[in-house]
């Protein structure tokens, strides 16, 4: 899946030390896909990152544009059921 990072997502990934390759892996091999509770155009994918002791990476993207637009990404420590 082709994607671009918004300015916000790029800044957050740099600050959080999230590699673009991890985002690519999350999009290609998500452990779980969720709909956004408030915005129908957004999708959340969850991916356990091996290089980070399998912490869960949450990537939120807009699926209504081509290529998809990554809105943000962060490690979601509240997810316990993957």
N, C-alpha and C positions, 0 to 999 in steps of 0.2 A: 504494500500500500504506500503510495506516495503521500508525503505530508510536508507541511511547512510549520515553523514555529512562529507564533506571534511575538512581538517585542516583549510582552509580559512574560510569556513562557520562556523565552530565551534568557531573560534576566533571572527568572526564578531557578531555572536549571543551572545556571552558572553559580548562583548563590548557594544552592542546595547540593552542588556537585553531582548532578544527574547527567549521565552521558547520553548523547543522542542515540547511540547504539542501543541503549536500554529501552528507550522509547520505541525504536524500530522493532525490537524483540517483543515488547508489550503489544504492539499493534499486530504483529505477525502471529504471535503465540499467546494470546491472552488466557490467563487462568479463569477469568470471569469477565463478562461484559454486563454492564448495568446501564439503564436509562437514567438520565438526569431527572431529579425530582421536580425541577422548576422549568427547565428549558428543553423542549422536544428536539431541538437541533443538536443537543450535546449528548455525547456518549462517554461513559467511563470504562476504561479497561484496567484490570488489575493483573499485576505480573510480579512474581517473586524473583528478585534479582540475586542470582547466586553469588556475585562479587560483593554483595552487601549482606551476607549471611541470611539470604532469602527474605530480607525485608520486603514488604509489599509496596511496589510502585503503583501509584494511581495516576493514570494519564487521562486527561479530559480533553476531548477534541470535538470540533464542529464537523459533523458528517455531511452537512448540506452543501459544502463547497468542494471543488476539485482543483488541486489536491486538498485533502482534509487539513484543517488548521488546528494545530495543537494550542489549546487555550492555556493549560498549565499542567504541571506534573509535580508530584510530591510523594514522599514516603508516608503511607497511611498506617500508623502504628495501632489504629483502632480495629483494623481488620484481623480477626482471629480465626476465621472459618475457611481458610483456603487449604 
